[in-house]
């Protein structure tokens, strides 16, 4: 598997239709996270920029996954293949107080 970073620009002004699509977007993202296709997901505080890392066989697969986003028609997308993607969660396991 390869790692890819999608840098996604979102509109500054949003419509009612856009807002109505958000629950479906969240559900699809959760599905991809559970399938380990999405390895990280971040949204800027002004909600106009989104960064997603994907684990996929190819850039074409990433494009297919992104095309499934309910908000896809509102997005400007750039995809880059990563040489590596470090994440502190991989190095420091969460403690359980049980």
MODELLER restraints for C-alpha pairs under 7 A, 6 or more apart:
rsr = mdl.restraints
at = mdl.atoms
rsr.add(forms.Gaussian(group=physical.xy_distance, feature=features.Distance(at['CA:1:A'], at['CA:55:A']), mean=6.10, stdev=0.5))
rsr.add(forms.Gaussian(group=physical.xy_distance, feature=features.Distance(at['CA:1:A'], at['CA:56:A']), mean=5.44, stdev=0.5))
rsr.add(forms.Gaussian(group=physical.xy_distance, feature=features.Distance(at['CA:1:A'], at['CA:57:A']), mean=5.12, stdev=0.5))
rsr.add(forms.Gaussian(group=physical.xy_distance, feature=features.Distance(at['CA:2:A'], at['CA:55:A']), mean=5.64, stdev=0.5))
rsr.add(forms.Gaussian(group=physical.xy_distance, feature=features.Distance(at['CA:2:A'], at['CA:56:A']), mean=5.44, stdev=0.5))
rsr.add(forms.Gaussian(group=physical.xy_distance, feature=features.Distance(at['CA:2:A'], at['CA:57:A']), mean=5.78, stdev=0.5))
rsr.add(forms.Gaussian(group=physical.xy_distance, feature=features.Distance(at['CA:2:A'], at['CA:58:A']), mean=6.98, stdev=0.5))
rsr.add(forms.Gaussian(group=physical.xy_distance, feature=features.Distance(at['CA:3:A'], at['CA:53:A']), mean=6.76, stdev=0.5))
rsr.add(forms.Gaussian(group=physical.xy_distance, feature=features.Distance(at['CA:3:A'], at['CA:54:A']), mean=5.60, stdev=0.5))
rsr.add(forms.Gaussian(group=physical.xy_distance, feature=features.Distance(at['CA:3:A'], at['CA:55:A']), mean=4.73, stdev=0.5))
rsr.add(forms.Gaussian(group=physical.xy_distance, feature=features.Distance(at['CA:3:A'], at['CA:56:A']), mean=6.40, stdev=0.5))
rsr.add(forms.Gaussian(group=physical.xy_distance, feature=features.Distance(at['CA:3:A'], at['CA:81:A']), mean=6.04, stdev=0.5))
rsr.add(forms.Gaussian(group=physical.xy_distance, feature=features.Distance(at['CA:3:A'], at['CA:82:A']), mean=5.40, stdev=0.5))
rsr.add(forms.Gaussian(group=physical.xy_distance, feature=features.Distance(at['CA:4:A'], at['CA:53:A']), mean=5.48, stdev=0.5))
rsr.add(forms.Gaussian(group=physical.xy_distance, feature=features.Distance(at['CA:4:A'], at['CA:54:A']), mean=5.10, stdev=0.5))
rsr.add(forms.Gaussian(group=physical.xy_distance, feature=features.Distance(at['CA:4:A'], at['CA:55:A']), mean=6.53, stdev=0.5))
rsr.add(forms.Gaussian(group=physical.xy_distance, feature=features.Distance(at['CA:4:A'], at['CA:79:A']), mean=6.66, stdev=0.5))
rsr.add(forms.Gaussian(group=physical.xy_distance, feature=features.Distance(at['CA:4:A'], at['CA:80:A']), mean=5.55, stdev=0.5))
rsr.add(forms.Gaussian(group=physical.xy_distance, feature=features.Distance(at['CA:4:A'], at['CA:81:A']), mean=4.33, stdev=0.5))
rsr.add(forms.Gaussian(group=physical.xy_distance, feature=features.Distance(at['CA:4:A'], at['CA:82:A']), mean=5.29, stdev=0.5))
rsr.add(forms.Gaussian(group=physical.xy_distance, feature=features.Distance(at['CA:5:A'], at['CA:51:A']), mean=6.91, stdev=0.5))
rsr.add(forms.Gaussian(group=physical.xy_distance, feature=features.Distance(at['CA:5:A'], at['CA:52:A']), mean=5.72, stdev=0.5))
rsr.add(forms.Gaussian(group=physical.xy_distance, feature=features.Distance(at['CA:5:A'], at['CA:53:A']), mean=4.46, stdev=0.5))
rsr.add(forms.Gaussian(group=physical.xy_distance, feature=features.Distance(at['CA:5:A'], at['CA:54:A']), mean=6.39, stdev=0.5))
rsr.add(forms.Gaussian(group=physical.xy_distance, feature=features.Distance(at['CA:5:A'], at['CA:79:A']), mean=5.66, stdev=0.5))
rsr.add(forms.Gaussian(group=physical.xy_distance, feature=features.Distance(at['CA:5:A'], at['CA:80:A']), mean=5.29, stdev=0.5))
rsr.add(forms.Gaussian(group=physical.xy_distance, feature=features.Distance(at['CA:5:A'], at['CA:81:A']), mean=6.38, stdev=0.5))
rsr.add(forms.Gaussian(group=physical.xy_distance, feature=features.Distance(at['CA:5:A'], at['CA:82:A']), mean=6.68, stdev=0.5))
rsr.add(forms.Gaussian(group=physical.xy_distance, feature=features.Distance(at['CA:6:A'], at['CA:51:A']), mean=5.68, stdev=0.5))
rsr.add(forms.Gaussian(group=physical.xy_distance, feature=features.Distance(at['CA:6:A'], at['CA:52:A']), mean=5.16, stdev=0.5))
rsr.add(forms.Gaussian(group=physical.xy_distance, feature=features.Distance(at['CA:6:A'], at['CA:53:A']), mean=6.25, stdev=0.5))
rsr.add(forms.Gaussian(group=physical.xy_distance, feature=features.Distance(at['CA:6:A'], at['CA:77:A']), mean=6.60, stdev=0.5))
rsr.add(forms.Gaussian(group=physical.xy_distance, feature=features.Distance(at['CA:6:A'], at['CA:78:A']), mean=5.60, stdev=0.5))
rsr.add(forms.Gaussian(group=physical.xy_distance, feature=features.Distance(at['CA:6:A'], at['CA:79:A']), mean=4.45, stdev=0.5))
rsr.add(forms.Gaussian(group=physical.xy_distance, feature=features.Distance(at['CA:6:A'], at['CA:80:A']), mean=6.53, stdev=0.5))
rsr.add(forms.Gaussian(group=physical.xy_distance, feature=features.Distance(at['CA:7:A'], at['CA:50:A']), mean=6.00, stdev=0.5))
rsr.add(forms.Gaussian(group=physical.xy_distance, feature=features.Distance(at['CA:7:A'], at['CA:51:A']), mean=4.84, stdev=0.5))
rsr.add(forms.Gaussian(group=physical.xy_distance, feature=features.Distance(at['CA:7:A'], at['CA:52:A']), mean=6.81, stdev=0.5))
rsr.add(forms.Gaussian(group=physical.xy_distance, feature=features.Distance(at['CA:7:A'], at['CA:77:A']), mean=5.90, stdev=0.5))
rsr.add(forms.Gaussian(group=physical.xy_distance, feature=features.Distance(at['CA:7:A'], at['CA:78:A']), mean=5.21, stdev=0.5))
rsr.add(forms.Gaussian(group=physical.xy_distance, feature=features.Distance(at['CA:7:A'], at['CA:79:A']), mean=6.41, stdev=0.5))
rsr.add(forms.Gaussian(group=physical.xy_distance, feature=features.Distance(at['CA:8:A'], at['CA:49:A']), mean=5.69, stdev=0.5))
rsr.add(forms.Gaussian(group=physical.xy_distance, feature=features.Distance(at['CA:8:A'], at['CA:50:A']), mean=4.95, stdev=0.5))
rsr.add(forms.Gaussian(group=physical.xy_distance, feature=features.Distance(at['CA:8:A'], at['CA:51:A']), mean=6.21, stdev=0.5))
rsr.add(forms.Gaussian(group=physical.xy_distance, feature=features.Distance(at['CA:8:A'], at['CA:75:A']), mean=6.21, stdev=0.5))
rsr.add(forms.Gaussian(group=physical.xy_distance, feature=features.Distance(at['CA:8:A'], at['CA:76:A']), mean=5.56, stdev=0.5))
rsr.add(forms.Gaussian(group=physical.xy_distance, feature=features.Distance(at['CA:8:A'], at['CA:77:A']), mean=4.57, stdev=0.5))
rsr.add(forms.Gaussian(group=physical.xy_distance, feature=features.Distance(at['CA:8:A'], at['CA:78:A']), mean=6.39, stdev=0.5))
rsr.add(forms.Gaussian(group=physical.xy_distance, feature=features.Distance(at['CA:9:A'], at['CA:48:A']), mean=5.74, stdev=0.5))
rsr.add(forms.Gaussian(group=physical.xy_distance, feature=features.Distance(at['CA:9:A'], at['CA:49:A']), mean=4.71, stdev=0.5))
rsr.add(forms.Gaussian(group=physical.xy_distance, feature=features.Distance(at['CA:9:A'], at['CA:50:A']), mean=6.42, stdev=0.5))
rsr.add(forms.Gaussian(group=physical.xy_distance, feature=features.Distance(at['CA:9:A'], at['CA:75:A']), mean=5.72, stdev=0.5))
rsr.add(forms.Gaussian(group=physical.xy_distance, feature=features.Distance(at['CA:9:A'], at['CA:76:A']), mean=5.09, stdev=0.5))
rsr.add(forms.Gaussian(group=physical.xy_distance, feature=features.Distance(at['CA:9:A'], at['CA:77:A']), mean=6.58, stdev=0.5))
rsr.add(forms.Gaussian(group=physical.xy_distance, feature=features.Distance(at['CA:10:A'], at['CA:48:A']), mean=4.53, stdev=0.5))
rsr.add(forms.Gaussian(group=physical.xy_distance, feature=features.Distance(at['CA:10:A'], at['CA:49:A']), mean=5.80, stdev=0.5))
rsr.add(forms.Gaussian(group=physical.xy_distance, feature=features.Distance(at['CA:10:A'], at['CA:74:A']), mean=6.30, stdev=0.5))
rsr.add(forms.Gaussian(group=physical.xy_distance, feature=features.Distance(at['CA:10:A'], at['CA:75:A']), mean=5.26, stdev=0.5))
rsr.add(forms.Gaussian(group=physical.xy_distance, feature=features.Distance(at['CA:10:A'], at['CA:76:A']), mean=6.83, stdev=0.5))
rsr.add(forms.Gaussian(group=physical.xy_distance, feature=features.Distance(at['CA:11:A'], at['CA:48:A']), mean=5.99, stdev=0.5))
rsr.add(forms.Gaussian(group=physical.xy_distance, feature=features.Distance(at['CA:11:A'], at['CA:74:A']), mean=6.65, stdev=0.5))
rsr.add(forms.Gaussian(group=physical.xy_distance, feature=features.Distance(at['CA:12:A'], at['CA:48:A']), mean=5.89, stdev=0.5))
rsr.add(forms.Gaussian(group=physical.xy_distance, feature=features.Distance(at['CA:18:A'], at['CA:71:A']), mean=6.95, stdev=0.5))
rsr.add(forms.Gaussian(group=physical.xy_distance, feature=features.Distance(at['CA:21:A'], at['CA:70:A']), mean=5.98, stdev=0.5))
rsr.add(forms.Gaussian(group=physical.xy_distance, feature=features.Distance(at['CA:21:A'], at['CA:71:A']), mean=6.49, stdev=0.5))
rsr.add(forms.Gaussian(group=physical.xy_distance, feature=features.Distance(at['CA:24:A'], at['CA:70:A']), mean=6.30, stdev=0.5))
rsr.add(forms.Gaussian(group=physical.xy_distance, feature=features.Distance(at['CA:25:A'], at['CA:69:A']), mean=5.83, stdev=0.5))
rsr.add(forms.Gaussian(group=physical.xy_distance, feature=features.Distance(at['CA:25:A'], at['CA:70:A']), mean=5.30, stdev=0.5))
rsr.add(forms.Gaussian(group=physical.xy_distance, feature=features.Distance(at['CA:25:A'], at['CA:71:A']), mean=6.64, stdev=0.5))
rsr.add(forms.Gaussian(group=physical.xy_distance, feature=features.Distance(at['CA:28:A'], at['CA:69:A']), mean=6.93, stdev=0.5))
rsr.add(forms.Gaussian(group=physical.xy_distance, feature=features.Distance(at['CA:32:A'], at['CA:38:A']), mean=5.54, stdev=0.5))
rsr.add(forms.Gaussian(group=physical.xy_distance, feature=features.Distance(at['CA:33:A'], at['CA:39:A']), mean=6.47, stdev=0.5))
rsr.add(forms.Gaussian(group=physical.xy_distance, feature=features.Distance(at['CA:37:A'], at['CA:54:A']), mean=5.42, stdev=0.5))
rsr.add(forms.Gaussian(group=physical.xy_distance, feature=features.Distance(at['CA:37:A'], at['CA:55:A']), mean=5.01, stdev=0.5))
rsr.add(forms.Gaussian(group=physical.xy_distance, feature=features.Distance(at['CA:37:A'], at['CA:56:A']), mean=6.49, stdev=0.5))
rsr.add(forms.Gaussian(group=physical.xy_distance, feature=features.Distance(at['CA:38:A'], at['CA:52:A']), mean=6.90, stdev=0.5))
rsr.add(forms.Gaussian(group=physical.xy_distance, feature=features.Distance(at['CA:38:A'], at['CA:53:A']), mean=5.80, stdev=0.5))
rsr.add(forms.Gaussian(group=physical.xy_distance, feature=features.Distance(at['CA:38:A'], at['CA:54:A']), mean=4.47, stdev=0.5))
rsr.add(forms.Gaussian(group=physical.xy_distance, feature=features.Distance(at['CA:38:A'], at['CA:55:A']), mean=6.23, stdev=0.5))
rsr.add(forms.Gaussian(group=physical.xy_distance, feature=features.Distance(at['CA:39:A'], at['CA:53:A']), mean=5.47, stdev=0.5))
rsr.add(forms.Gaussian(group=physical.xy_distance, feature=features.Distance(at['CA:39:A'], at['CA:54:A']), mean=5.67, stdev=0.5))
rsr.add(forms.Gaussian(group=physical.xy_distance, feature=features.Distance(at['CA:39:A'], at['CA:55:A']), mean=6.67, stdev=0.5))
rsr.add(forms.Gaussian(group=physical.xy_distance, feature=features.Distance(at['CA:40:A'], at['CA:52:A']), mean=5.63, stdev=0.5))
rsr.add(forms.Gaussian(group=physical.xy_distance, feature=features.Distance(at['CA:40:A'], at['CA:53:A']), mean=5.19, stdev=0.5))
rsr.add(forms.Gaussian(group=physical.xy_distance, feature=features.Distance(at['CA:41:A'], at['CA:51:A']), mean=5.83, stdev=0.5))
rsr.add(forms.Gaussian(group=physical.xy_distance, feature=features.Distance(at['CA:41:A'], at['CA:52:A']), mean=4.50, stdev=0.5))
rsr.add(forms.Gaussian(group=physical.xy_distance, feature=features.Distance(at['CA:41:A'], at['CA:53:A']), mean=6.61, stdev=0.5))
rsr.add(forms.Gaussian(group=physical.xy_distance, feature=features.Distance(at['CA:42:A'], at['CA:50:A']), mean=5.69, stdev=0.5))
rsr.add(forms.Gaussian(group=physical.xy_distance, feature=features.Distance(at['CA:42:A'], at['CA:51:A']), mean=5.13, stdev=0.5))
rsr.add(forms.Gaussian(group=physical.xy_distance, feature=features.Distance(at['CA:42:A'], at['CA:52:A']), mean=6.40, stdev=0.5))
rsr.add(forms.Gaussian(group=physical.xy_distance, feature=features.Distance(at['CA:43:A'], at['CA:49:A']), mean=5.91, stdev=0.5))
rsr.add(forms.Gaussian(group=physical.xy_distance, feature=features.Distance(at['CA:43:A'], at['CA:50:A']), mean=4.53, stdev=0.5))
rsr.add(forms.Gaussian(group=physical.xy_distance, feature=features.Distance(at['CA:43:A'], at['CA:51:A']), mean=6.48, stdev=0.5))
rsr.add(forms.Gaussian(group=physical.xy_distance, feature=features.Distance(at['CA:44:A'], at['CA:50:A']), mean=6.35, stdev=0.5))
rsr.add(forms.Gaussian(group=physical.xy_distance, feature=features.Distance(at['CA:54:A'], at['CA:62:A']), mean=6.97, stdev=0.5))
rsr.add(forms.Gaussian(group=physical.xy_distance, feature=features.Distance(at['CA:56:A'], at['CA:62:A']), mean=6.51, stdev=0.5))
rsr.add(forms.Gaussian(group=physical.xy_distance, feature=features.Distance(at['CA:66:A'], at['CA:72:A']), mean=6.85, stdev=0.5))
